[in-house]
């Protein structure tokens, strides 16, 4: 998508508009693949016995994996990930990945603020009924 096409699409955008939504299914295999890519081999991300021993409710998805999946939701709408100026989240609850059924992470991206130069996109990120990222906000460049 060209920069002009994006600018035309956001010309009429308003606070509260939903710009993207998706659900990502995570499995234990997803976690192993992410561990290999990231180098984060903390056993709480793949061993139930270790997770239980440290008081966790089960094997957890990597926080940075969850954060990355969340922001990736808006990349197609942006047309260019280079439009992202700033991104921050608070990790509020873990994503527990069941050995059999995995976990679904649902993301909704909504316009939170509009100014001349940038948009703030607020991400709602949940696993089941639990919000897992708080104050997940992405600031994106409006112009070319």
DSSP file (Angstrom, degrees, kcal/mol; ACC not computed):
  #  RESIDUE AA STRUCTURE BP1 BP2  ACC     N-H-->O    O-->H-N    N-H-->O    O-->H-N    TCO  KAPPA ALPHA  PHI   PSI    X-CA   Y-CA   Z-CA
    1    1 A X              0   0    0      0, 0.0     2,-0.1     0, 0.0     0, 0.0   0.000 360.0 360.0 360.0 137.4    0.0    0.0    0.0
    2    2 A X     >  -     0   0    0      1,-0.1     4,-1.8     4,-0.0     5,-0.2  -0.347 360.0-115.3 -77.0 160.5    1.3    3.4   -0.9
    3    3 A X  H  > S+     0   0    0      1,-0.2     4,-2.5     2,-0.2     5,-0.2   0.877 118.1  55.0 -61.2 -37.6    1.8    6.2    1.7
    4    4 A X  H  > S+     0   0    0      1,-0.2     4,-2.4     2,-0.2    -1,-0.2   0.900 104.8  52.6 -63.9 -40.6   -0.8    8.2   -0.1
    5    5 A X  H  > S+     0   0    0      2,-0.2     4,-2.0     1,-0.2    -1,-0.2   0.906 111.1  47.2 -62.1 -41.4   -3.4    5.4    0.2
    6    6 A X  H  X S+     0   0    0     -4,-1.8     4,-2.2     2,-0.2    -2,-0.2   0.941 111.1  50.8 -65.0 -46.5   -2.7    5.2    4.0
    7    7 A X  H  X S+     0   0    0     -4,-2.5     4,-0.7     1,-0.2    -2,-0.2   0.888 110.2  50.2 -58.9 -39.8   -3.0    8.9    4.4
    8    8 A X  H >< S+     0   0    0     -4,-2.4     3,-0.5     1,-0.2     4,-0.5   0.902 110.0  50.8 -64.9 -40.5   -6.3    8.9    2.5
    9    9 A X  H 3< S+     0   0    0     -4,-2.0     3,-0.5     1,-0.2    -2,-0.2   0.861 113.5  43.7 -66.7 -35.4   -7.7    6.1    4.7
   10   10 A X  H >< S+     0   0    0     -4,-2.2     3,-1.1     1,-0.2    -1,-0.2   0.522  88.3  89.8 -90.0  -3.2   -6.8    7.8    7.9
   11   11 A X  T << S+     0   0    0     -4,-0.7    -1,-0.2    -3,-0.5    -2,-0.1   0.859 100.2  31.9 -59.2 -35.3   -8.1   11.2    6.8
   12   12 A X  T 3  S+     0   0    0     -3,-0.5    -1,-0.3    -4,-0.5    -2,-0.1   0.245  90.7 131.1-105.5  11.4  -11.6   10.4    8.2
   13   13 A X    <   -     0   0    0     -3,-1.1     2,-0.3     1,-0.0    -3,-0.1  -0.342  36.6-165.8 -70.9 147.4  -10.5    8.2   11.1
   14   14 A X    >   -     0   0    0     -2,-0.0     3,-2.1    99,-0.0    97,-0.3  -0.930  31.8 -85.4-133.1 155.5  -11.9    8.9   14.5
   15   15 A X  T 3  S+     0   0    0     -2,-0.3    97,-0.2     1,-0.3     3,-0.1  -0.363 115.7  31.2 -56.3 132.6  -11.2    8.0   18.1
   16   16 A X  T 3  S+     0   0    0     95,-2.9    -1,-0.3     1,-0.3     2,-0.2   0.177  82.9 135.8 100.5 -15.7  -12.9    4.7   18.8
   17   17 A X    <   -     0   0    0     -3,-2.1    94,-2.9    93,-0.1     2,-0.6  -0.457  53.9-132.6 -66.1 132.6  -12.6    3.2   15.3
   18   18 A X  E     +A  110   0A   0     92,-0.2    92,-0.3    -2,-0.2     3,-0.1  -0.782  27.5 176.6 -84.6 124.2  -11.5   -0.4   15.2
   19   19 A X  E     +     0   0A   0     90,-2.5     2,-0.3    -2,-0.6    91,-0.2   0.629  61.4   3.3-105.6 -17.6   -8.7   -0.7   12.6
   20   20 A X  E     -A  109   0A   0     89,-1.3    89,-3.2    56,-0.0    -1,-0.3  -0.965  54.2-178.7-166.0 149.8   -7.8   -4.4   13.0
   21   21 A X  E     +A  108   0A   0     -2,-0.3     2,-0.3    87,-0.2    87,-0.2  -0.988  13.8 152.3-148.1 147.6   -8.7   -7.6   14.9
   22   22 A X  E     -A  107   0A   0     85,-2.1    85,-3.1    -2,-0.3     2,-0.4  -0.965  30.5-137.4-167.2 161.1   -7.3  -11.1   15.0
   23   23 A X  E     -A  106   0A   0     -2,-0.3     2,-0.5    83,-0.2    83,-0.2  -0.995  16.6-159.8-124.5 132.7   -6.9  -14.2   17.1
   24   24 A X  E     -A  105   0A   0     81,-2.8    81,-3.0    -2,-0.4     2,-0.6  -0.949  10.2-143.4-114.4 128.8   -3.7  -16.1   17.2
   25   25 A X  E     -A  104   0A   0     -2,-0.5     2,-0.4    79,-0.2    79,-0.2  -0.817  17.1-162.2 -92.9 122.7   -3.6  -19.7   18.4
   26   26 A X  E     -A  103   0A   0     77,-3.7    77,-2.2    -2,-0.6     2,-0.3  -0.845   9.1-178.6-104.3 141.9   -0.5  -20.6   20.4
   27   27 A X     >  -     0   0    0     -2,-0.4     4,-1.6    75,-0.2     5,-0.1  -0.783  46.4-100.4-124.6 171.6    0.6  -24.2   21.1
   28   28 A X  H  > S+     0   0    0     70,-0.3     4,-2.1    -2,-0.3     5,-0.2   0.873 126.0  57.5 -60.6 -35.0    3.5  -25.6   23.0
   29   29 A X  H  > S+     0   0    0      1,-0.2     4,-2.6     2,-0.2    -1,-0.2   0.901 101.3  55.7 -61.8 -39.8    5.2  -26.0   19.6
   30   30 A X  H  > S+     0   0    0      1,-0.2     4,-2.4     2,-0.2    -1,-0.2   0.905 107.8  49.3 -56.9 -41.3    4.8  -22.2   19.1
   31   31 A X  H  X S+     0   0    0     -4,-1.6     4,-2.6     2,-0.2    -1,-0.2   0.891 110.1  49.3 -67.8 -39.7    6.6  -21.6   22.3
   32   32 A X  H  X S+     0   0    0     -4,-2.1     4,-2.2     2,-0.2    -2,-0.2   0.912 112.0  49.1 -65.5 -41.8    9.5  -23.9   21.4
   33   33 A X  H  X S+     0   0    0     -4,-2.6     4,-2.1     2,-0.2    -2,-0.2   0.922 112.4  47.8 -63.4 -43.1    9.9  -22.3   18.1
   34   34 A X  H  X S+     0   0    0     -4,-2.4     4,-3.0    -5,-0.2     6,-0.3   0.909 108.8  54.5 -64.7 -40.7    9.9  -18.8   19.7
   35   35 A X  H  X S+     0   0    0     -4,-2.6     4,-2.6     1,-0.2     5,-0.4   0.920 109.4  48.3 -57.8 -43.4   12.4  -20.0   22.2
   36   36 A X  H  < S+     0   0    0     -4,-2.2    -1,-0.2     1,-0.2    -2,-0.2   0.897 115.1  44.2 -64.2 -40.2   14.7  -21.1   19.4
   37   37 A X  H  < S+     0   0    0     -4,-2.1    -2,-0.2     1,-0.2    -1,-0.2   0.871 123.7  34.5 -72.1 -36.8   14.3  -17.8   17.6
   38   38 A X  H  < S-     0   0    0     -4,-3.0    -2,-0.2    -5,-0.2    -3,-0.2   0.713  98.3-127.1 -93.2 -22.4   14.7  -15.6   20.6
   39   39 A X     <  +     0   0    0     -4,-2.6     2,-1.1    -5,-0.3    -3,-0.2   0.547  65.3 134.8  83.3   7.3   17.2  -17.5   22.6
   40   40 A X        +     0   0    0     -5,-0.4    -1,-0.2    -6,-0.3    -2,-0.1  -0.751  18.8 163.0 -93.3  94.0   14.9  -17.5   25.7
   41   41 A X        +     0   0    0     -2,-1.1     2,-0.2    -3,-0.1    -1,-0.1  -0.044  11.2 152.1-103.4  30.8   15.0  -21.0   26.9
   42   42 A X    >   -     0   0    0      1,-0.2     3,-2.1     2,-0.1     4,-0.1  -0.466  49.0-132.5 -58.9 126.0   13.6  -20.4   30.4
   43   43 A X  G >> S+     0   0    0      1,-0.3     4,-2.8    -2,-0.2     3,-1.6   0.614  97.8  78.5 -65.3 -11.4   11.9  -23.7   31.3
   44   44 A X  G 34 S+     0   0    0      1,-0.3    16,-2.1     2,-0.2    -1,-0.3   0.670  90.4  59.5 -66.7 -12.5    8.7  -22.0   32.5
   45   45 A X  G <4 S+     0   0    0     -3,-2.1    -1,-0.3    14,-0.2    -2,-0.2   0.422 125.3  10.2 -95.3   0.4    8.0  -21.7   28.8
   46   46 A X  T <4 S+     0   0    0     -3,-1.6     2,-0.5     1,-0.2    -2,-0.2   0.465 109.8  75.8-153.1  -6.7    8.0  -25.4   28.0
   47   47 A X     X  -     0   0    0     -4,-2.8     4,-2.2     1,-0.1    -1,-0.2  -0.941  49.4-164.6-121.9 116.6    8.1  -27.6   31.3
   48   48 A X  H  > S+     0   0    0     -2,-0.5     4,-2.7     1,-0.2     5,-0.2   0.874  91.1  56.1 -60.9 -39.7    5.1  -28.0   33.4
   49   49 A X  H  > S+     0   0    0      1,-0.2     4,-2.2     2,-0.2    -1,-0.2   0.899 109.8  44.6 -64.3 -40.1    7.1  -29.3   36.4
   50   50 A X  H  > S+     0   0    0     -7,-0.2     4,-1.6     2,-0.2    -1,-0.2   0.923 112.7  51.3 -69.1 -44.3    9.3  -26.2   36.5
   51   51 A X  H  <>S+     0   0    0     -4,-2.2     5,-2.9    -8,-0.3     3,-0.2   0.925 113.3  45.6 -58.2 -44.8    6.3  -23.9   36.1
   52   52 A X  H ><5S+     0   0    0     -4,-2.7     3,-1.8     1,-0.2    -1,-0.2   0.908 107.9  57.2 -64.9 -41.9    4.5  -25.6   38.9
   53   53 A X  H 3<5S+     0   0    0     -4,-2.2    -1,-0.2     1,-0.3    -2,-0.2   0.811 108.6  46.2 -61.8 -30.6    7.6  -25.6   41.2
   54   54 A X  T 3<5S-     0   0    0     -4,-1.6    -1,-0.3    -3,-0.2    -2,-0.2   0.292 124.2-102.3 -97.1  10.9    7.8  -21.8   40.9
   55   55 A X  T < 5S+     0   0    0     -3,-1.8    -3,-0.2     1,-0.3     2,-0.2   0.666  71.6 144.1  85.5  17.2    4.1  -21.3   41.6
   56   56 A X      < -     0   0    0     -5,-2.9    -1,-0.3    -6,-0.2     3,-0.1  -0.565  58.0-124.1 -88.2 155.5    2.9  -20.7   38.1
   57   57 A X  S    S-     0   0    0     -2,-0.2     2,-0.3     1,-0.2    -5,-0.1   0.539  79.3 -50.8 -75.3  -4.9   -0.5  -21.9   36.9
   58   58 A X  S    S-     0   0    0     -7,-0.1     2,-0.2   -11,-0.1    -1,-0.2  -0.951  90.9 -27.3 160.4-173.8    1.1  -23.7   33.9
   59   59 A X        -     0   0    0     38,-0.3    38,-2.7    -2,-0.3     2,-0.3  -0.472  65.7-144.9 -66.5 134.7    3.6  -23.2   31.1
   60   60 A X  B     -E   96   0B   0    -16,-2.1    36,-0.2    36,-0.2     2,-0.2  -0.805   9.6-119.4-108.9 143.5    3.5  -19.5   30.0
   61   61 A X        -     0   0    0     34,-2.7    34,-0.4    -2,-0.3     2,-0.1  -0.493  47.9 -93.2 -67.7 147.9    3.9  -17.9   26.6
   62   62 A X     >  -     0   0    0     -2,-0.2     4,-2.1     1,-0.1     5,-0.2  -0.402  28.5-132.7 -61.2 136.7    6.9  -15.6   26.4
   63   63 A X  H  > S+     0   0    0      1,-0.2     4,-2.5     2,-0.2     5,-0.2   0.900 107.4  51.3 -59.8 -41.2    5.9  -12.0   27.3
   64   64 A X  H  > S+     0   0    0      2,-0.2     4,-2.3     1,-0.2    -1,-0.2   0.814 106.6  54.8 -69.8 -28.5    7.8  -10.7   24.3
   65   65 A X  H  > S+     0   0    0      2,-0.2     4,-2.7     1,-0.2     5,-0.2   0.941 110.2  46.1 -64.9 -47.1    6.0  -13.2   22.0
   66   66 A X  H  X S+     0   0    0     -4,-2.1     4,-2.1     1,-0.2    -2,-0.2   0.921 113.2  49.8 -60.5 -44.6    2.6  -11.9   23.2
   67   67 A X  H  X S+     0   0    0     -4,-2.5     4,-2.0     1,-0.2    -1,-0.2   0.906 112.4  47.6 -61.9 -42.8    3.8   -8.3   22.8
   68   68 A X  H  X S+     0   0    0     -4,-2.3     4,-2.1     1,-0.2    -2,-0.2   0.906 110.3  50.8 -66.4 -43.1    5.0   -9.0   19.2
   69   69 A X  H  X S+     0   0    0     -4,-2.7     4,-0.7     1,-0.2    -1,-0.2   0.888 109.6  53.3 -61.1 -37.8    1.8  -10.8   18.2
   70   70 A X  H >< S+     0   0    0     -4,-2.1     3,-1.0    -5,-0.2     4,-0.3   0.954 112.1  40.9 -64.1 -51.0   -0.2   -7.9   19.5
   71   71 A X  H >< S+     0   0    0     -4,-2.0     3,-1.5     1,-0.3     4,-0.4   0.828 105.1  66.1 -70.5 -29.8    1.5   -5.2   17.6
   72   72 A X  H >X S+     0   0    0     -4,-2.1     3,-1.1     1,-0.3     4,-0.6   0.758  84.5  77.2 -61.3 -22.7    1.7   -7.3   14.4
   73   73 A X  T << S+     0   0    0     -3,-1.0     4,-0.4    -4,-0.7    -1,-0.3   0.823  97.5  42.6 -56.8 -33.3   -2.1   -7.1   14.3
   74   74 A X  T <> S+     0   0    0     -3,-1.5     4,-2.5    -4,-0.3    -1,-0.2   0.539  88.3  90.3 -93.9  -5.4   -1.9   -3.5   12.9
   75   75 A X  H <> S+     0   0    0     -3,-1.1     4,-2.3    -4,-0.4     5,-0.3   0.901  87.3  48.7 -62.1 -43.0    0.9   -4.0   10.4
   76   76 A X  H  < S+     0   0    0     -4,-0.6    -1,-0.2     1,-0.2    -2,-0.1   0.925 112.7  49.0 -62.5 -42.4   -1.3   -5.0    7.5
   77   77 A X  H  4 S+     0   0    0     -4,-0.4    -2,-0.2     1,-0.2    -1,-0.2   0.897 112.7  48.2 -63.0 -39.9   -3.6   -2.0    8.2
   78   78 A X  H  < S-     0   0    0     -4,-2.5    -1,-0.2     1,-0.1    -2,-0.2   0.857  93.0-148.9 -67.5 -35.1   -0.5    0.3    8.3
   79   79 A X  S  < S+     0   0    0     -4,-2.3     2,-0.3    -5,-0.2    -3,-0.1   0.260  79.9  47.2  82.2 -13.7    0.9   -1.0    5.1
   80   80 A X    >   -     0   0    0     -5,-0.3     3,-2.0     1,-0.1     4,-0.2  -0.824  66.9-152.3-161.5 114.5    4.4   -0.4    6.5
   81   81 A X  G >  S+     0   0    0      1,-0.3     3,-1.7    -2,-0.3    -1,-0.1   0.682  92.0  79.1 -65.3 -15.1    5.7   -1.3    9.9
   82   82 A X  G 3  S+     0   0    0      1,-0.3    -1,-0.3    -3,-0.0    59,-0.1   0.606  77.5  72.6 -67.0 -10.6    8.1    1.6    9.6
   83   83 A X  G <  S+     0   0    0     -3,-2.0    58,-3.0    -8,-0.1     2,-0.5   0.650  71.8 104.6 -75.7 -15.4    5.2    3.9   10.5
   84   84 A X  E <   +B  140   0A   0     -3,-1.7    56,-0.2    56,-0.2     3,-0.1  -0.552  41.9 172.3 -72.3 121.6    5.4    2.6   14.1
   85   85 A X  E     -     0   0A   0     54,-3.3     2,-0.3    -2,-0.5    55,-0.2   0.779  64.1  -1.4 -96.6 -35.2    7.0    5.4   16.2
   86   86 A X  E     -B  139   0A   0     53,-1.5    53,-2.8     2,-0.0    -1,-0.4  -0.988  56.6-173.9-159.2 146.9    6.6    4.0   19.7
   87   87 A X  E     +B  138   0A   0     -2,-0.3     2,-0.3    51,-0.2    51,-0.2  -0.970  12.1 162.9-149.8 130.8    5.1    0.9   21.3
   88   88 A X  E     +B  137   0A   0     49,-2.1    49,-2.4    -2,-0.3     2,-0.3  -0.997   6.1 175.8-148.6 152.0    4.7    0.1   25.0
   89   89 A X  E     -     0   0A   0     -2,-0.3     2,-0.4    47,-0.2    46,-0.2  -0.930  25.6-131.2-143.3 166.0    2.7   -2.3   27.1
   90   90 A X  E     -B  134   0A   0     44,-2.5    44,-3.4    -2,-0.3     2,-0.8  -0.998  25.8-131.7-117.2 130.2    2.3   -3.4   30.7
   91   91 A X  E     +B  133   0A   0     -2,-0.4    42,-0.2    42,-0.2     3,-0.1  -0.727  37.8 163.9 -81.3 111.2    2.4   -7.2   31.3
   92   92 A X        +     0   0    0     40,-1.6     2,-0.3    -2,-0.8    41,-0.2   0.821  60.3   5.4-101.5 -36.9   -0.7   -7.7   33.5
   93   93 A X  S    S-     0   0    0     39,-1.2    -1,-0.3    37,-0.1     2,-0.1  -0.988  76.2-110.8-146.5 149.3   -1.4  -11.5   33.4
   94   94 A X        -     0   0    0     -2,-0.3     2,-0.8    -3,-0.1    33,-0.1  -0.420  23.3-122.0 -79.9 158.2    0.4  -14.4   31.8
   95   95 A X        -     0   0    0    -34,-0.4   -34,-2.7    -2,-0.1     2,-0.5  -0.899  27.3-152.6 -96.5 109.8   -0.8  -16.4   28.8
   96   96 A X  B     -E   60   0B   0     -2,-0.8     2,-0.7   -36,-0.2   -36,-0.2  -0.741   4.3-153.0 -86.1 125.6   -1.1  -20.0   30.1
   97   97 A X        -     0   0    0    -38,-2.7   -38,-0.3    -2,-0.5     6,-0.2  -0.873  10.2-142.1-106.9 106.4   -0.6  -22.4   27.2
   98   98 A X  B  >  -F  102   0C   0      4,-1.3     4,-1.3    -2,-0.7   -70,-0.3  -0.354  14.7-127.4 -64.5 141.1   -2.4  -25.7   27.8
   99   99 A X  T  4 S+     0   0    0      1,-0.1   -71,-0.2     2,-0.1    -1,-0.1   0.820 104.2  26.7 -63.0 -29.5   -0.4  -28.8   26.6
  100  100 A X  T  4 S+     0   0    0      2,-0.1    -1,-0.1   -73,-0.1   -72,-0.0   0.890 133.4  26.7 -97.7 -51.4   -3.4  -30.1   24.6
  101  101 A X  T  4 S-     0   0    0      1,-0.2    -2,-0.1   -74,-0.0   -75,-0.1   0.580  87.0-156.7 -94.7 -10.1   -5.6  -27.2   23.7
  102  102 A X  B  <  -F   98   0C   0     -4,-1.3    -4,-1.3   -77,-0.1     2,-0.3  -0.395  28.9 -77.5  70.9-148.1   -3.0  -24.4   23.6
  103  103 A X  E     -A   26   0A   0    -77,-2.2   -77,-3.7    -6,-0.2     2,-0.5  -0.982  26.8-137.9-154.1 142.4   -4.2  -20.8   24.1
  104  104 A X  E     -A   25   0A   0     -2,-0.3    24,-0.7   -79,-0.2     2,-0.6  -0.906  13.0-160.7-104.1 129.8   -6.0  -18.2   21.9
  105  105 A X  E     -AC  24 127A   0    -81,-3.0   -81,-2.8    -2,-0.5     2,-0.4  -0.950   9.6-160.9-110.4 116.4   -4.7  -14.6   22.1
  106  106 A X  E     -AC  23 126A   0     20,-3.1    20,-2.4    -2,-0.6     2,-0.4  -0.831   6.3-169.6-102.5 133.8   -7.3  -12.1   20.8
  107  107 A X  E     -AC  22 125A   0    -85,-3.1   -85,-2.1    -2,-0.4     2,-0.4  -0.983   8.9-174.8-126.7 130.9   -6.2   -8.6   19.8
  108  108 A X  E     -AC  21 124A   0     16,-2.1    16,-2.7    -2,-0.4     2,-0.5  -0.996  11.2-156.8-122.4 128.9   -8.4   -5.7   19.0
  109  109 A X  E     +AC  20 123A   0    -89,-3.2   -90,-2.5    -2,-0.4   -89,-1.3  -0.923  18.0 174.6-109.4 121.9   -6.8   -2.5   17.7
  110  110 A X  E     -AC  18 122A   0     12,-2.7    12,-3.4    -2,-0.5     2,-0.4  -0.960  38.2-105.2-130.0 142.6   -8.8    0.7   18.2
  111  111 A X  E     + C   0 121A   0    -94,-2.9   -95,-2.9    -2,-0.4    10,-0.2  -0.527  37.1 175.0 -67.6 123.0   -7.9    4.4   17.6
  112  112 A X  E     +     0   0A   0      8,-3.6     2,-0.3    -2,-0.4     9,-0.2   0.718  63.3   1.3-101.8 -27.9   -7.2    6.0   21.0
  113  113 A X  E     - C   0 120A   0      7,-1.4     7,-2.7   -99,-0.1     2,-0.4  -0.979  57.3-155.8-160.7 149.8   -6.1    9.5   19.9
  114  114 A X  E     + C   0 119A   0     -2,-0.3     2,-0.3     5,-0.2     5,-0.2  -0.997  19.5 160.2-131.1 129.6   -5.6   11.5   16.7
  115  115 A X        -     0   0    0      3,-2.4    -2,-0.0    -2,-0.4    27,-0.0  -0.825  54.3 -89.3-134.9-176.8   -3.4   14.4   16.1
  116  116 A X  S    S+     0   0    0     -2,-0.3    27,-0.1     1,-0.2     3,-0.1   0.848 121.6  27.5 -62.7 -35.9   -1.9   16.1   13.1
  117  117 A X  S    S+     0   0    0      1,-0.1    25,-2.9    25,-0.1    26,-0.6   0.719 124.0  15.9-100.6 -24.6    1.3   14.0   13.0
  118  118 A X  E     - D   0 141A   0     23,-0.3    -3,-2.4    24,-0.2     2,-0.4  -0.939  54.4-136.2-149.6 163.9    0.4   10.7   14.6
  119  119 A X  E     -CD 114 140A   0     21,-2.4    21,-2.6    -2,-0.3     2,-0.6  -0.927  17.1-140.3-118.1 147.7   -2.3    8.3   15.7
  120  120 A X  E     -CD 113 139A   0     -7,-2.7    -8,-3.6    -2,-0.4    -7,-1.4  -0.962  17.2-161.6-106.5 123.2   -2.4    6.4   19.0
  121  121 A X  E     -CD 111 138A   0     17,-3.3    17,-2.7    -2,-0.6     2,-0.5  -0.916   5.2-151.8-105.3 124.2   -3.7    2.9   18.5
  122  122 A X  E     -CD 110 137A   0    -12,-3.4   -12,-2.7    -2,-0.6     2,-0.5  -0.841   9.3-152.8 -97.4 128.9   -4.9    1.1   21.7
  123  123 A X  E     -CD 109 136A   0     13,-3.1     2,-0.6    -2,-0.5    13,-0.6  -0.881   6.3-158.6-104.9 128.8   -4.6   -2.7   21.7
  124  124 A X  E     -C  108   0A   0    -16,-2.7   -16,-2.1    -2,-0.5     2,-0.5  -0.942  18.2-174.9-101.5 121.7   -6.9   -4.9   23.8
  125  125 A X  E     +CD 107 133A   0      8,-0.6     7,-2.4    -2,-0.6     8,-1.2  -0.972   8.2 166.0-127.1 120.1   -5.1   -8.2   24.2
  126  126 A X  E     -CD 106 131A   0    -20,-2.4   -20,-3.1    -2,-0.5     2,-0.5  -0.969  31.6-153.5-137.6 148.4   -6.8  -11.1   26.0
  127  127 A X  E >  S-CD 105 130A   0      3,-2.6     3,-1.8    -2,-0.3     2,-0.3  -0.977  82.0 -40.6-116.5 113.1   -6.4  -14.8   26.4
  128  128 A X  T 3  S-     0   0    0    -24,-0.7   -22,-0.1    -2,-0.5   -25,-0.0  -0.546 126.0 -25.5  65.1-129.5   -9.8  -16.2   27.1
  129  129 A X  T 3  S+     0   0    0     -2,-0.3     2,-0.5    -3,-0.1    -1,-0.3   0.339 119.4  98.3 -94.4   5.6  -11.6  -13.8   29.4
  130  130 A X  E <   - D   0 127A   0     -3,-1.8    -3,-2.6     2,-0.0     2,-0.4  -0.842  69.7-136.5-105.3 124.1   -8.3  -12.4   30.8
  131  131 A X  E     - D   0 126A   0     -2,-0.5    -5,-0.3    -5,-0.2     3,-0.1  -0.646  23.1-178.7 -73.0 126.0   -6.7   -9.2   29.7
  132  132 A X  E     +     0   0A   0     -7,-2.4   -40,-1.6    -2,-0.4   -39,-1.2   0.654  63.4  44.7-106.6 -19.6   -3.0  -10.1   29.4
  133  133 A X  E     -BD  91 125A   0     -8,-1.2    -8,-0.6   -42,-0.2     2,-0.3  -0.995  69.2-161.6-125.3 131.4   -1.5   -6.7   28.3
  134  134 A X  E    S+B   90   0A   0    -44,-3.4   -44,-2.5    -2,-0.4     3,-0.2  -0.800  71.0   9.1-108.8 154.4   -2.4   -3.5   29.9
  135  135 A X  E    S+     0   0A   0     -2,-0.3     2,-0.9     1,-0.2    -1,-0.2   0.867  77.5 174.7  46.8  43.5   -1.9    0.0   28.5
  136  136 A X  E     + D   0 123A   0    -13,-0.6   -13,-3.1    -3,-0.3     2,-0.4  -0.722   9.6 166.6 -82.3 107.6   -0.8   -1.5   25.2
  137  137 A X  E     -BD  88 122A   0    -49,-2.4   -49,-2.1    -2,-0.9     2,-0.5  -0.977  24.3-166.1-132.9 138.2   -0.4    1.5   23.0
  138  138 A X  E     -BD  87 121A   0    -17,-2.7   -17,-3.3    -2,-0.4     2,-0.6  -0.985   9.7-153.5-123.0 126.8    1.2    2.1   19.6
  139  139 A X  E     -BD  86 120A   0    -53,-2.8   -54,-3.3    -2,-0.5   -53,-1.5  -0.895  20.2-171.8-100.2 126.8    2.0    5.5   18.2
  140  140 A X  E     -BD  84 119A   0    -21,-2.6   -21,-2.4    -2,-0.6     2,-0.3  -0.923  25.4-112.3-123.9 144.8    2.0    5.5   14.4
  141  141 A X  E     - D   0 118A   0    -58,-3.0   -23,-0.3    -2,-0.4   -24,-0.1  -0.522  21.0-164.0 -72.2 133.0    3.1    8.2   11.9
  142  142 A X        +     0   0    0    -25,-2.9   -24,-0.2    -2,-0.3    -1,-0.1   0.922  64.8  57.7 -81.8 -50.2    0.2    9.6    9.9
  143  143 A X              0   0    0    -26,-0.6    -2,-0.0     1,-0.1  -139,-0.0  -0.086 360.0 360.0 -83.3 178.8    2.1   11.3    7.0
  144  144 A X              0   0    0   -140,-0.0    -1,-0.1  -138,-0.0  -141,-0.1   0.453 360.0 360.0 -68.7 360.0    4.5   10.1    4.4
